[in-house]
Amino acid sequence: MNNDIASSTQRLRELSPRVLALDEQARQTVDRVETFLRDECRLELPASTLVARDADNASEVLLSYDRHHDAFKLWVVLRSPQLDERNKPQFAPDGTPIFGESTITAWKDCDRTIRMMSFAKLPELLNQLTMRVEQTIEVSERAATAGAQLLAAMNGSVKS
């Protein structure tokens, strides 16, 4: 038993610097990504990606870039399902959970397990944001064309 304790203690001494280094690398990366999205791109479009889903209770963890407390940054959202009178999760007719309460926490304020789990999904979130920007541009360009046509029609009717 003493050998097991000594072995575990030694192994923890060896592993903990690696965990700390990976966590610090993730923190620096998230800081840089937030600065890039907020300051360089001035991107104020929300997006999120699924990090984990608990099949037993239908709760979900999402990595999100969104405005909360007047700041766009990376958040971790825990969505809990609405429960019925038997304390069972409720589902829509299509089988998707009906969510009730959500807990929103700044990525930096999450515990290390959640930070590292969600950090792995950062590339997916950036892909979601890219698609969201492309969709926004497409819709905005159509709206701008329609707006220009409206202005031209109004200018034409004013001149008549």
TILOKOL-602700 format. One line per field, with one value per atom (N, C-alpha, C): atom name; residue in one letter; x, y, z. Coordinates in steps of 0.02 Angstrom, whole numbers. Layout:
atom = c(CA,...)
type = c(a,...)
px = c(X,...)
py = c(Y,...)
pz = c(Z,...)
This chain:
atom = c(N,CA,C,N,CA,C,N,CA,C,N,CA,C,N,CA,C,N,CA,C,N,CA,C,N,CA,C,N,CA,C,N,CA,C,N,CA,C,N,CA,C,N,CA,C,N,CA,C,N,CA,C,N,CA,C,N,CA,C,N,CA,C,N,CA,C,N,CA,C,N,CA,C,N,CA,C,N,CA,C,N,CA,C,N,CA,C,N,CA,C,N,CA,C,N,CA,C,N,CA,C,N,CA,C,N,CA,C,N,CA,C,N,CA,C,N,CA,C,N,CA,C,N,CA,C,N,CA,C,N,CA,C,N,CA,C,N,CA,C,N,CA,C,N,CA,C,N,CA,C,N,CA,C,N,CA,C,N,CA,C,N,CA,C,N,CA,C,N,CA,C,N,CA,C,N,CA,C,N,CA,C,N,CA,C,N,CA,C,N,CA,C,N,CA,C,N,CA,C,N,CA,C,N,CA,C,N,CA,C,N,CA,C,N,CA,C,N,CA,C,N,CA,C,N,CA,C,N,CA,C,N,CA,C,N,CA,C,N,CA,C,N,CA,C,N,CA,C,N,CA,C,N,CA,C,N,CA,C,N,CA,C,N,CA,C,N,CA,C,N,CA,C,N,CA,C,N,CA,C,N,CA,C,N,CA,C,N,CA,C,N,CA,C,N,CA,C,N,CA,C,N,CA,C,N,CA,C,N,CA,C,N,CA,C,N,CA,C,N,CA,C,N,CA,C,N,CA,C,N,CA,C,N,CA,C,N,CA,C,N,CA,C,N,CA,C,N,CA,C,N,CA,C,N,CA,C,N,CA,C,N,CA,C,N,CA,C,N,CA,C,N,CA,C,N,CA,C,N,CA,C,N,CA,C,N,CA,C,N,CA,C,N,CA,C,N,CA,C,N,CA,C,N,CA,C,N,CA,C,N,CA,C,N,CA,C,N,CA,C,N,CA,C,N,CA,C,N,CA,C,N,CA,C,N,CA,C,N,CA,C,N,CA,C,N,CA,C,N,CA,C,N,CA,C,N,CA,C,N,CA,C,N,CA,C,N,CA,C,N,CA,C,N,CA,C,N,CA,C,N,CA,C,N,CA,C,N,CA,C,N,CA,C,N,CA,C,N,CA,C,N,CA,C,N,CA,C,N,CA,C,N,CA,C,N,CA,C,N,CA,C,N,CA,C,N,CA,C,N,CA,C,N,CA,C,N,CA,C,N,CA,C,N,CA,C,N,CA,C,N,CA,C,N,CA,C,N,CA,C)
type = c(m,m,m,n,n,n,n,n,n,d,d,d,i,i,i,a,a,a,s,s,s,s,s,s,t,t,t,q,q,q,r,r,r,l,l,l,r,r,r,e,e,e,l,l,l,s,s,s,p,p,p,r,r,r,v,v,v,l,l,l,a,a,a,l,l,l,d,d,d,e,e,e,q,q,q,a,a,a,r,r,r,q,q,q,t,t,t,v,v,v,d,d,d,r,r,r,v,v,v,e,e,e,t,t,t,f,f,f,l,l,l,r,r,r,d,d,d,e,e,e,c,c,c,r,r,r,l,l,l,e,e,e,l,l,l,p,p,p,a,a,a,s,s,s,t,t,t,l,l,l,v,v,v,a,a,a,r,r,r,d,d,d,a,a,a,d,d,d,n,n,n,a,a,a,s,s,s,e,e,e,v,v,v,l,l,l,l,l,l,s,s,s,y,y,y,d,d,d,r,r,r,h,h,h,h,h,h,d,d,d,a,a,a,f,f,f,k,k,k,l,l,l,w,w,w,v,v,v,v,v,v,l,l,l,r,r,r,s,s,s,p,p,p,q,q,q,l,l,l,d,d,d,e,e,e,r,r,r,n,n,n,k,k,k,p,p,p,q,q,q,f,f,f,a,a,a,p,p,p,d,d,d,g,g,g,t,t,t,p,p,p,i,i,i,f,f,f,g,g,g,e,e,e,s,s,s,t,t,t,i,i,i,t,t,t,a,a,a,w,w,w,k,k,k,d,d,d,c,c,c,d,d,d,r,r,r,t,t,t,i,i,i,r,r,r,m,m,m,m,m,m,s,s,s,f,f,f,a,a,a,k,k,k,l,l,l,p,p,p,e,e,e,l,l,l,l,l,l,n,n,n,q,q,q,l,l,l,t,t,t,m,m,m,r,r,r,v,v,v,e,e,e,q,q,q,t,t,t,i,i,i,e,e,e,v,v,v,s,s,s,e,e,e,r,r,r,a,a,a,a,a,a,t,t,t,a,a,a,g,g,g,a,a,a,q,q,q,l,l,l,l,l,l,a,a,a,a,a,a,m,m,m,n,n,n,g,g,g,s,s,s,v,v,v,k,k,k,s,s,s)
px = c(41,0,43,96,141,174,189,217,168,103,52,47,48,44,105,163,225,226,204,202,153,94,44,70,101,128,181,226,279,249,200,169,134,101,69,120,177,231,255,256,278,225,162,108,84,84,53,85,151,178,153,140,114,43,1,-67,-67,-25,-21,2,51,77,24,-12,-65,-121,-138,-190,-168,-106,-81,-80,-60,-61,-132,-180,-250,-274,-256,-276,-247,-184,-153,-187,-203,-235,-305,-343,-410,-405,-358,-348,-336,-292,-275,-335,-373,-431,-484,-497,-545,-524,-461,-435,-442,-425,-431,-503,-550,-620,-650,-636,-667,-635,-568,-533,-511,-483,-458,-515,-557,-613,-675,-677,-735,-799,-793,-847,-897,-957,-1010,-1067,-1049,-1098,-1092,-1147,-1142,-1136,-1103,-1099,-1083,-1101,-1085,-1076,-1044,-1034,-1041,-1065,-1076,-1009,-1001,-941,-957,-1012,-1031,-1106,-1133,-1203,-1208,-1246,-1258,-1322,-1316,-1373,-1423,-1399,-1444,-1492,-1467,-1511,-1522,-1497,-1508,-1477,-1432,-1399,-1344,-1326,-1274,-1225,-1164,-1113,-1094,-1097,-1081,-1023,-981,-932,-962,-965,-1001,-960,-967,-941,-1004,-1013,-1076,-1068,-1118,-1119,-1155,-1124,-1153,-1122,-1163,-1138,-1101,-1129,-1103,-1034,-1014,-948,-953,-925,-918,-855,-862,-804,-825,-778,-793,-825,-879,-918,-929,-940,-962,-1033,-1078,-1149,-1169,-1197,-1225,-1301,-1330,-1403,-1433,-1480,-1515,-1585,-1609,-1675,-1731,-1788,-1848,-1867,-1889,-1909,-1984,-2011,-2083,-2098,-2160,-2180,-2147,-2121,-2085,-2009,-1989,-1919,-1879,-1913,-1881,-1875,-1821,-1813,-1871,-1890,-1943,-1912,-1946,-1921,-1976,-1955,-2001,-2021,-2074,-2096,-2040,-1992,-1938,-1882,-1890,-1841,-1787,-1787,-1736,-1758,-1710,-1727,-1757,-1801,-1827,-1788,-1749,-1705,-1739,-1722,-1748,-1692,-1663,-1612,-1545,-1509,-1440,-1395,-1336,-1285,-1230,-1214,-1164,-1104,-1045,-984,-930,-894,-837,-789,-762,-718,-663,-634,-578,-597,-662,-685,-709,-707,-728,-673,-692,-641,-598,-541,-492,-520,-558,-586,-630,-675,-719,-679,-630,-589,-555,-523,-486,-532,-589,-637,-664,-681,-709,-655,-594,-539,-528,-539,-531,-581,-635,-688,-679,-627,-616,-612,-577,-576,-647,-689,-758,-796,-786,-820,-798,-734,-709,-739,-748,-781,-854,-888,-957,-961,-915,-913,-901,-856,-842,-905,-940,-1001,-1053,-1056,-1104,-1089,-1025,-1005,-1024,-1010,-1026,-1102,-1142,-1215,-1238,-1208,-1226,-1210,-1152,-1133,-1183,-1200,-1247,-1315,-1342,-1406,-1400,-1346,-1337,-1330,-1295,-1288,-1355,-1397,-1464,-1505,-1500,-1537,-1512,-1447,-1419,-1444,-1447,-1473,-1546,-1586,-1656,-1663,-1621,-1622,-1605,-1555,-1536,-1592,-1626,-1682,-1739,-1751,-1803,-1787,-1725,-1704,-1710,-1690,-1695,-1767,-1811,-1883,-1910,-1889,-1913,-1886,-1823,-1795,-1829,-1847,-1883,-1952,-1985,-2053,-2051,-1997,-1991,-1981,-1943,-1928,-1989,-2035,-2092,-2137)
py = c(-60,0,63,63,121,131,75,81,114,96,127,201,221,292,328,299,331,336,284,284,337,340,390,461,472,538,558,512,527,541,501,510,579,599,664,720,712,762,769,712,713,743,728,748,819,842,908,965,968,1023,1022,962,957,985,967,993,1069,1095,1167,1202,1173,1203,1203,1148,1145,1194,1200,1248,1319,1335,1403,1416,1367,1374,1387,1351,1361,1431,1454,1521,1575,1568,1617,1616,1557,1551,1583,1570,1599,1675,1700,1773,1802,1769,1794,1789,1734,1726,1778,1790,1842,1911,1927,1991,1995,1942,1939,1951,1914,1920,1987,2009,2071,2134,2137,2199,2203,2148,2149,2141,2091,2078,2120,2144,2180,2140,2076,2029,2026,2045,2043,1999,1939,1889,1829,1806,1749,1683,1636,1568,1521,1458,1410,1341,1298,1229,1183,1124,1075,1048,1048,1019,949,942,876,875,814,803,744,752,697,662,602,566,549,540,521,577,637,691,745,733,777,847,856,921,927,989,1002,1054,1048,1099,1126,1193,1226,1274,1280,1334,1387,1448,1501,1565,1600,1667,1711,1753,1790,1850,1893,1950,1928,1942,1929,1979,2012,2066,2119,2136,2188,2175,2113,2098,2036,2040,1981,1945,1882,1841,1768,1725,1653,1635,1598,1576,1501,1472,1402,1404,1372,1372,1301,1294,1230,1236,1197,1199,1137,1150,1096,1089,1028,1018,1036,1054,1061,991,987,922,918,858,849,835,820,808,747,702,644,655,719,739,708,697,671,727,726,778,778,837,844,850,821,822,847,882,904,844,851,794,766,809,784,750,746,711,755,819,864,885,893,913,984,994,1061,1087,1141,1166,1218,1217,1265,1314,1306,1352,1341,1396,1392,1429,1401,1433,1455,1520,1547,1571,1543,1559,1578,1631,1649,1590,1578,1520,1519,1577,1581,1564,1570,1557,1485,1444,1374,1334,1276,1232,1203,1179,1156,1102,1056,1003,1031,1077,1108,1150,1188,1230,1187,1133,1092,1055,1032,997,1046,1107,1155,1184,1191,1217,1174,1109,1064,1079,1113,1130,1199,1235,1303,1305,1259,1261,1255,1212,1206,1271,1304,1367,1419,1422,1470,1454,1390,1371,1394,1386,1409,1485,1521,1594,1613,1579,1593,1583,1528,1516,1569,1590,1642,1708,1725,1787,1783,1726,1717,1724,1694,1699,1771,1805,1874,1918,1908,1947,1934,1871,1854,1888,1884,1916,1991,2019,2092,2118,2081,2102,2102,2051,2050,2109,2122,2178,2245,2251,2313,2324,2270,2275,2296,2265,2283,2356,2376,2445,2494,2478,2522,2527,2471,2472,2515,2509,2549,2623,2641,2711,2738,2696,2716,2727,2684,2691,2754,2766,2826,2889,2888,2946,2957,2903,2909,2938,2919,2945,3017,3038,3107,3152,3129,3169,3177,3131,3133,3191)
pz = c(0,0,0,40,42,-26,-61,-128,-176,-170,-213,-199,-136,-119,-144,-133,-156,-232,-265,-339,-364,-334,-355,-343,-286,-270,-320,-335,-384,-452,-472,-538,-542,-488,-486,-492,-460,-467,-539,-574,-643,-690,-677,-722,-712,-651,-637,-676,-685,-726,-798,-824,-893,-896,-847,-846,-840,-796,-786,-849,-883,-944,-999,-1006,-1056,-1041,-977,-957,-972,-958,-972,-1047,-1086,-1159,-1184,-1157,-1176,-1157,-1097,-1075,-1122,-1140,-1184,-1253,-1277,-1342,-1340,-1288,-1282,-1277,-1238,-1235,-1304,-1342,-1409,-1456,-1453,-1496,-1479,-1415,-1396,-1421,-1415,-1439,-1515,-1549,-1621,-1644,-1614,-1635,-1616,-1555,-1530,-1557,-1556,-1573,-1646,-1671,-1740,-1790,-1780,-1826,-1808,-1746,-1720,-1735,-1721,-1736,-1679,-1692,-1642,-1667,-1686,-1707,-1660,-1632,-1588,-1626,-1596,-1622,-1564,-1573,-1520,-1551,-1514,-1535,-1475,-1487,-1434,-1409,-1344,-1313,-1288,-1252,-1224,-1212,-1215,-1201,-1154,-1100,-1053,-1074,-1100,-1126,-1071,-1010,-955,-936,-929,-907,-961,-1021,-1080,-1071,-1024,-1018,-1070,-1086,-1136,-1111,-1135,-1124,-1193,-1200,-1263,-1252,-1303,-1306,-1351,-1326,-1360,-1363,-1420,-1426,-1430,-1380,-1377,-1331,-1333,-1288,-1224,-1169,-1103,-1056,-1017,-974,-1016,-1073,-1117,-1146,-1149,-1178,-1222,-1282,-1325,-1304,-1287,-1269,-1271,-1252,-1251,-1184,-1190,-1132,-1136,-1079,-1076,-1049,-1086,-1069,-1050,-991,-969,-975,-1020,-1030,-997,-953,-918,-946,-953,-982,-933,-961,-919,-896,-835,-807,-799,-810,-800,-726,-712,-643,-611,-652,-627,-625,-636,-635,-693,-748,-809,-860,-900,-951,-1001,-1023,-1073,-1143,-1192,-1260,-1307,-1359,-1412,-1453,-1494,-1536,-1581,-1601,-1644,-1604,-1538,-1496,-1466,-1483,-1455,-1385,-1340,-1272,-1270,-1224,-1211,-1152,-1164,-1112,-1069,-1007,-958,-942,-885,-861,-896,-903,-929,-880,-871,-831,-879,-877,-923,-882,-900,-863,-912,-897,-939,-942,-1001,-1010,-957,-944,-897,-826,-810,-742,-731,-782,-775,-741,-716,-688,-744,-727,-777,-823,-797,-839,-893,-875,-925,-973,-947,-992,-1045,-1024,-1072,-1120,-1094,-1136,-1189,-1169,-1217,-1262,-1237,-1278,-1340,-1333,-1390,-1445,-1428,-1477,-1507,-1488,-1514,-1590,-1624,-1698,-1728,-1698,-1722,-1713,-1657,-1645,-1697,-1712,-1762,-1831,-1847,-1910,-1909,-1853,-1847,-1857,-1827,-1835,-1908,-1941,-2011,-2053,-2042,-2080,-2064,-2001,-1981,-2015,-2020,-2055,-2129,-2160,-2231,-2242,-2199,-2205,-2195,-2147,-2133,-2193,-2224,-2283,-2340,-2351,-2404,-2394,-2334,-2318,-2324,-2299,-2300,-2371,-2414,-2484,-2519,-2506,-2536,-2510,-2446,-2416,-2445,-2455,-2482,-2554,-2593,-2661,-2660,-2617,-2611,-2587,-2541,-2517,-2571,-2612,-2667,-2718,-2732,-2778,-2750,-2686,-2653,-2658,-2643,-2647,-2719,-2767,-2837,-2856,-2833,-2848,-2815,-2753,-2718,-2751,-2772,-2806,-2873,-2907,-2970,-2960,-2906,-2895,-2872,-2839,-2818,-2877,-2927,-2986,-3031,-3030,-3076,-3065)
